[in-house]
Amino acid sequence: MKQTNVIPMIVEIPMGSSNKYEVDATTGRIVLDRVLYGANFYPGEYGMVENTLDWDGDPLDVIALATYPTMPGVQVNVRILGTIDMIDDGEIDTKLFGVFADDPRFSTFTKLDEVPQHWKDEIENFFLQYKQLQGKTVKIDSWSDEDQAMKELQECYDRFEEYKDRIEAGEKDQIVEEWHKQGLGLGK
């Protein structure tokens, strides 16, 4: 039986890294975006879902619990359990949250409330602090369940389809600016 909440994620940042890598939308190469300003490291495998578009103009982000770090550019299957609903420097920046679907150590994690609270607390703590020394503010509104996560995923797929020609033409910044003028993608 195929699980509808298992999706492919492209790892950009391995668990334990302080380097922020991103997949370049034009070349497909892994690029070092920056080194985190503080003594922080990613508490899970961090990456993105291809062919999605979130309100920040980037693909939809995913953070997933894993036993061991992988490497940038690797595709992994993630069982989505929920979302972390965030505002990053004034913009909506939702993250899907899950576990490696092919890691037997996480086979019993099928719902968000099955994940130990301390792991969720560590992830929240990371996101609340990782941009602090840059003078940027991150706010976590809440965690949402799998149903909300799958709804968010579909909206990001749909948004990508609507804007993909303009994204490919290099108009990402203009699109985000248009959204902001319309009050879209902004946090409260």
VOVO-335088 format. One record per residue: residue in three letters; x, y, z of N, C-alpha, C, O in turn. Coordinates in steps of 0.05 Angstrom, whole numbers, padded with zeros to 5 digits, always signed. Layout:
REM residues N
alaXYZXYZXYZXYZ;...
This chain:
REM residues 188
met+00017-00024+00000+00000+00000+00000+00018+00025+00000+00035+00028+00017;lys+00013+00043-00019+00029+00068-00021+00019+00088-00001-00005+00093+00002;gln+00038+00100+00014+00031+00120+00033+00031+00147+00019+00050+00155+00006;thr+00009+00162+00021+00006+00187+00007+00022+00209+00020+00026+00231+00009;asn+00030+00205+00045+00046+00225+00059+00076+00221+00057+00091+00234+00072;val+00085+00203+00040+00114+00198+00036+00121+00213+00010+00110+00207-00011;ile+00139+00232+00012+00147+00248-00011+00177+00249-00014+00192+00245+00006;pro+00187+00254-00038+00216+00257-00042+00225+00285-00033+00212+00305-00039;met+00247+00286-00019+00259+00311-00011+00288+00311-00021+00301+00291-00021;ile+00297+00334-00031+00325+00337-00039+00339+00350-00015+00333+00372-00007;val+00358+00335-00004+00373+00345+00019+00391+00368+00010+00406+00366-00009;glu+00389+00390+00024+00407+00413+00019+00427+00415+00041+00451+00421+00036;ile+00418+00410+00066+00435+00414+00089+00434+00389+00107+00413+00382+00117;pro+00457+00375+00110+00457+00351+00127+00454+00359+00157+00462+00380+00165;met+00441+00341+00171+00439+00344+00200+00466+00348+00212+00486+00334+00205;gly+00468+00368+00231+00494+00373+00244+00511+00394+00231+00531+00402+00241;ser+00502+00404+00207+00518+00424+00192+00511+00452+00201+00489+00458+00210;ser+00531+00470+00199+00527+00498+00203+00529+00513+00177+00527+00538+00176;asn+00533+00498+00155+00534+00510+00128+00506+00509+00117+00493+00488+00117;lys+00497+00532+00106+00470+00533+00093+00474+00531+00063+00482+00550+00050;tyr+00468+00507+00053+00470+00502+00024+00442+00505+00012+00422+00501+00026;glu+00441+00512-00014+00416+00513-00029+00421+00502-00056+00443+00504-00067;val+00400+00490-00068+00401+00481-00096+00396+00506-00113+00375+00519-00110;asp+00414+00513-00131+00410+00535-00149+00389+00528-00169+00392+00508-00183;ala+00368+00544-00171+00345+00538-00189+00353+00537-00218+00341+00523-00234;thr+00373+00553-00226+00381+00554-00254+00400+00532-00262+00396+00519-00282;thr+00421+00527-00245+00441+00508-00253+00437+00480-00241+00447+00460-00251;gly+00421+00479-00219+00417+00453-00205+00441+00446-00187+00441+00425-00174;arg+00461+00463-00186+00484+00458-00169+00478+00465-00140+00460+00481-00134;ile+00492+00452-00122+00491+00458-00093+00509+00482-00088+00533+00481-00095;val+00498+00503-00076+00513+00528-00072+00514+00534-00042+00493+00531-00028;leu+00537+00542-00032+00538+00551-00004+00526+00579-00003+00537+00598-00013;asp+00502+00581+00010+00488+00606+00013+00502+00623+00035+00507+00647+00031;arg+00508+00610+00057+00522+00624+00079+00530+00604+00100+00520+00581+00100;val+00547+00612+00118+00553+00597+00142+00537+00610+00164+00537+00635+00166;leu+00523+00594+00180+00507+00606+00201+00524+00624+00219+00547+00618+00225;tyr+00512+00646+00228+00527+00666+00243+00533+00658+00271+00552+00668+00283;gly+00518+00640+00283+00521+00632+00311+00530+00603+00313+00536+00589+00293;ala+00532+00594+00338+00540+00567+00344+00516+00548+00342+00509+00535+00361;asn+00504+00547+00319+00480+00531+00314+00486+00510+00293+00505+00513+00277;phe+00471+00489+00293+00473+00468+00273+00445+00457+00268+00428+00456+00286;tyr+00441+00448+00244+00414+00438+00236+00408+00412+00251+00424+00393+00250;pro+00385+00412+00265+00378+00388+00282+00365+00365+00266+00357+00345+00278;gly+00364+00368+00240+00353+00346+00224+00362+00351+00195+00376+00371+00189;glu+00356+00332+00178+00362+00336+00150+00344+00357+00139+00319+00356+00143;tyr+00355+00376+00125+00339+00399+00115+00341+00401+00085+00362+00399+00073;gly+00318+00404+00073+00318+00405+00044+00293+00417+00032+00279+00433+00046;met+00287+00410+00008+00264+00422-00006+00250+00401-00024+00261+00380-00030;val+00226+00409-00031+00209+00392-00049+00211+00406-00076+00203+00429-00080;glu+00220+00391-00096+00222+00401-00123+00194+00409-00134+00174+00397-00127;asn+00194+00428-00152+00169+00437-00166+00148+00447-00147+00124+00443-00152;thr+00157+00460-00126+00139+00474-00108+00148+00503-00106+00170+00510-00112;leu+00129+00520-00096+00136+00548-00093+00122+00558-00068+00097+00559-00066;asp+00138+00566-00048+00127+00576-00023+00126+00607-00024+00137+00619-00043;trp+00114+00620-00005+00110+00649-00005+00136+00664-00004+00136+00688-00011;asp+00158+00652+00004+00184+00666+00004+00198+00666-00023+00220+00676-00026;gly+00185+00653-00043+00196+00652-00070+00214+00628-00075+00225+00625-00096;asp+00217+00611-00054+00234+00587-00056+00217+00562-00056+00193+00564-00049;pro+00229+00540-00063+00214+00515-00059+00206+00510-00030+00219+00521-00012;leu+00186+00494-00026+00176+00488+00001+00198+00473+00017+00210+00454+00007;asp+00204+00482+00041+00224+00471+00058+00214+00447+00073+00190+00445+00079;val+00233+00428+00079+00226+00405+00096+00249+00401+00115+00273+00404+00108;ile+00242+00394+00140+00262+00385+00159+00253+00358+00169+00230+00354+00176;ala+00272+00339+00168+00265+00311+00174+00285+00299+00194+00309+00303+00192;leu+00274+00284+00212+00291+00269+00231+00304+00245+00217+00291+00231+00201;ala+00329+00241+00223+00344+00219+00211+00364+00209+00231+00371+00223+00250;thr+00372+00184+00228+00392+00173+00246+00420+00184+00240+00435+00191+00259;tyr+00427+00185+00215+00453+00194+00206+00450+00215+00185+00431+00215+00169;pro+00469+00234+00184+00468+00254+00162+00474+00242+00135+00488+00222+00133;thr+00462+00254+00115+00468+00245+00087+00487+00266+00075+00508+00272+00088;met+00481+00276+00052+00498+00297+00040+00481+00314+00021+00460+00304+00012;pro+00489+00338+00016+00473+00355-00002+00469+00342-00030+00487+00330-00041;gly+00445+00345-00040+00438+00335-00066+00426+00307-00067+00416+00299-00087;val+00426+00294-00044+00414+00267-00042+00384+00269-00041+00373+00286-00027;gln+00370+00251-00055+00341+00250-00053+00334+00228-00032+00344+00206-00034;val+00317+00235-00014+00308+00216+00007+00277+00217+00008+00265+00236+00001;asn+00266+00195+00017+00237+00194+00022+00231+00202+00050+00242+00191+00069;val+00213+00221+00053+00205+00231+00079+00176+00226+00084+00159+00232+00067;arg+00170+00215+00108+00142+00211+00116+00134+00237+00130+00144+00243+00152;ile+00116+00252+00117+00108+00278+00128+00089+00274+00151+00068+00260+00148;leu+00095+00287+00174+00078+00285+00198+00064+00311+00204+00044+00311+00219;gly+00074+00333+00194+00061+00358+00200+00077+00382+00188+00093+00378+00170;thr+00071+00405+00199+00085+00430+00191+00094+00445+00216+00084+00442+00238;ile+00114+00462+00211+00122+00482+00230+00115+00508+00217+00126+00516+00196;asp+00096+00522+00228+00085+00547+00216+00101+00571+00227+00098+00578+00251;met+00117+00582+00210+00136+00603+00218+00132+00629+00203+00121+00630+00181;ile+00142+00650+00215+00145+00676+00202+00175+00682+00204+00186+00685+00226;asp+00188+00685+00181+00217+00690+00180+00222+00717+00169+00217+00722+00145;asp+00230+00736+00186+00236+00763+00178+00212+00776+00163+00215+00790+00143;gly+00188+00770+00174+00163+00782+00164+00149+00767+00142+00127+00774+00135;glu+00161+00745+00132+00149+00729+00111+00140+00702+00122+00153+00690+00139;ile+00118+00692+00111+00109+00665+00117+00129+00646+00107+00137+00647+00083;asp+00138+00628+00124+00159+00608+00116+00153+00581+00129+00166+00573+00148;thr+00133+00568+00119+00124+00543+00130+00145+00521+00123+00156+00521+00101;lys+00149+00503+00142+00167+00480+00138+00151+00455+00141+00136+00452+00161;leu+00153+00436+00122+00142+00410+00127+00161+00396+00147+00185+00400+00147;phe+00149+00378+00163+00165+00363+00183+00159+00334+00180+00135+00326+00177;gly+00179+00318+00181+00175+00289+00179+00199+00273+00189+00217+00283+00203;val+00199+00248+00181+00220+00229+00188+00228+00214+00162+00213+00212+00144;phe+00253+00204+00162+00261+00188+00139+00243+00163+00138+00242+00147+00157;ala+00230+00160+00116+00211+00137+00112+00226+00111+00110+00214+00090+00116;asp+00251+00111+00101+00266+00087+00097+00285+00080+00119+00302+00063+00116;asp+00282+00093+00142+00298+00087+00166+00281+00072+00185+00261+00083+00196;pro+00288+00047+00191+00271+00030+00208+00268+00042+00237+00249+00035+00251;arg+00287+00059+00245+00286+00070+00272+00262+00089+00275+00254+00096+00297;phe+00251+00099+00252+00229+00117+00253+00203+00105+00242+00183+00119+00237;ser+00202+00078+00240+00179+00065+00228+00153+00068+00245+00131+00066+00235;thr+00157+00073+00271+00133+00076+00288+00123+00105+00290+00102+00110+00302;phe+00137+00124+00278+00128+00151+00278+00110+00156+00254+00119+00158+00231;thr+00084+00156+00259+00064+00160+00238+00047+00185+00241+00032+00193+00223;lys+00049+00197+00265+00033+00222+00271+00051+00241+00287+00070+00232+00300;leu+00046+00266+00284+00062+00287+00297+00064+00282+00327+00085+00287+00339;asp+00042+00274+00340+00042+00272+00369+00058+00247+00379+00061+00243+00403;glu+00068+00231+00360+00085+00208+00368+00115+00216+00370+00131+00200+00380;val+00121+00240+00360+00149+00249+00361+00153+00261+00389+00138+00277+00398;pro+00175+00252+00403+00180+00263+00430+00181+00293+00430+00193+00305+00412;gln+00169+00305+00449+00167+00335+00451+00195+00348+00451+00198+00369+00440;his+00214+00335+00463+00241+00347+00465+00253+00351+00437+00266+00371+00432;trp+00249+00332+00418+00259+00336+00391+00245+00360+00378+00258+00376+00365;lys+00219+00363+00382+00205+00386+00371+00215+00412+00384+00218+00432+00370;asp+00220+00411+00410+00231+00434+00424+00258+00442+00413+00264+00466+00409;glu+00276+00423+00407+00302+00428+00396+00300+00442+00369+00314+00461+00363;ile+00281+00432+00352+00277+00443+00325+00267+00472+00328+00277+00490+00314;glu+00248+00477+00346+00238+00504+00350+00260+00522+00359+00264+00544+00349;asn+00276+00513+00379+00298+00529+00389+00318+00536+00367+00327+00559+00366;phe+00324+00517+00350+00342+00523+00328+00331+00545+00310+00345+00565+00305;phe+00306+00543+00301+00295+00563+00283+00292+00590+00297+00294+00611+00284;leu+00287+00590+00323+00284+00616+00337+00311+00630+00340+00311+00655+00342;gln+00333+00615+00339+00359+00627+00344+00377+00630+00320+00396+00646+00320;tyr+00372+00614+00298+00392+00612+00278+00398+00637+00262+00418+00639+00248;lys+00380+00657+00263+00385+00682+00249+00388+00706+00268+00389+00729+00259;gln+00388+00700+00293+00389+00722+00313+00413+00740+00310+00410+00765+00312;leu+00437+00730+00305+00461+00746+00302+00461+00762+00276+00478+00779+00272;gln+00442+00756+00258+00439+00771+00233+00420+00794+00237+00415+00810+00219;gly+00408+00796+00261+00388+00816+00267+00361+00811+00255+00345+00829+00252;lys+00356+00785+00248+00330+00778+00237+00313+00763+00257+00324+00750+00275;thr+00288+00766+00256+00269+00754+00275+00254+00731+00262+00244+00734+00240;val+00253+00710+00276+00237+00686+00268+00216+00681+00290+00223+00682+00314;lys+00192+00677+00282+00170+00671+00300+00158+00645+00292+00152+00640+00269;ile+00153+00628+00312+00139+00603+00306+00110+00605+00317+00106+00609+00340;asp+00092+00603+00298+00063+00606+00305+00053+00580+00318+00040+00581+00339;ser+00059+00557+00305+00048+00532+00315+00059+00509+00299+00074+00513+00279;trp+00052+00485+00307+00057+00461+00292+00029+00452+00283+00009+00454+00297;ser+00027+00442+00259+00002+00432+00248+00005+00403+00240+00027+00393+00237;asp-00017+00389+00237-00017+00360+00232-00013+00353+00203-00009+00371+00186;glu-00013+00327+00197-00008+00317+00170-00028+00328+00150-00020+00335+00127;asp-00053+00330+00157-00073+00340+00138-00066+00369+00129-00067+00375+00105;gln-00058+00386+00147-00050+00413+00140-00024+00412+00124-00021+00428+00105;ala-00006+00394+00130+00019+00392+00115+00013+00385+00086+00025+00396+00068;met-00004+00366+00082-00010+00357+00054-00025+00379+00039-00022+00382+00015;lys-00041+00394+00053-00055+00417+00040-00034+00438+00032-00035+00448+00010;glu-00016+00444+00050+00006+00463+00044+00022+00454+00020+00029+00470+00002;leu+00029+00428+00019+00044+00417-00003+00030+00421-00029+00042+00429-00049;gln+00004+00415-00030-00011+00417-00054-00013+00447-00063-00011+00453-00087;glu-00016+00465-00044-00017+00493-00051+00009+00502-00063+00010+00518-00082;cys+00031+00492-00053+00058+00499-00064+00063+00487-00091+00076+00499-00108;tyr+00053+00463-00096+00054+00451-00123+00038+00468-00142+00047+00475-00164;asp+00013+00476-00134-00004+00492-00151+00008+00519-00157+00007+00529-00180;arg+00020+00532-00137+00032+00558-00140+00056+00556-00160+00059+00574-00176;phe+00071+00535-00157+00094+00531-00176+00084+00529-00205+00095+00542-00223;glu+00063+00514-00209+00051+00511-00236+00042+00538-00247+00046+00544-00270;glu+00030+00554-00230+00020+00580-00238+00043+00599-00246+00040+00614-00265;tyr+00066+00597-00232+00087+00617-00236+00113+00605-00248+00132+00620-00251;lys+00113+00580-00256+00138+00568-00265+00151+00581-00289+00176+00583-00290;asp+00135+00591-00308+00147+00605-00331+00162+00630-00322+00184+00636-00332;arg+00150+00645-00303+00163+00669-00294+00187+00663-00276+00207+00677-00277;ile+00185+00641-00260+00208+00633-00244+00231+00626-00262+00254+00634-00258;glu+00226+00610-00283+00247+00602-00302+00258+00626-00317+00281+00626-00326;ala+00243+00648-00320+00252+00672-00333+00268+00690-00313+00276+00712-00321;gly+00271+00681-00288+00287+00696-00269+00272+00718-00255+00284+00738-00246;glu+00245+00716-00253+00229+00737-00241+00220+00731-00213+00200+00743-00203;lys+00235+00714-00199+00227+00707-00171+00223+00732-00153+00203+00734-00140;asp+00243+00750-00153+00241+00773-00136+00217+00791-00143+00204+00802-00125;gln+00212+00794-00168+00189+00810-00177+00163+00797-00167+00144+00811-00159;ile+00161+00771-00169+00137+00757-00160+00132+00761-00130+00110+00767-00122;val+00153+00757-00115+00150+00761-00086+00143+00790-00079+00126+00795-00062;glu+00154+00809-00093+00147+00837-00089+00118+00842-00096+00104+00856-00081;glu+00108+00830-00118+00080+00833-00125+00062+00821-00103+00042+00833-00095;trp+00070+00798-00093+00054+00785-00071+00053+00804-00047+00031+00808-00035;his+00076+00815-00040+00077+00832-00016+00059+00857-00020+00045+00865-00001;lys+00059+00868-00044+00041+00891-00049+00012+00884-00046-00005+00901-00039;gln+00006+00859-00051-00022+00849-00048-00028+00839-00020-00050+00830-00014;gly-00007+00839-00003-00010+00829+00025-00008+00799+00027-00015+00788+00047;leu+00002+00786+00005+00005+00757+00005+00032+00749+00016+00052+00762+00010;gly+00033+00727+00030+00058+00716+00040+00071+00731+00063+00093+00725+00071;leu+00057+00750+00074+00067+00765+00097+00056+00754+00123+00033+00746+00125;gly+00073+00753+00143+00065+00744+00169+00051+00766+00185+00052+00790+00178;lys+00037+00757+00205+00022+00776+00222+00038+00783+00247+00029+00798+00264;
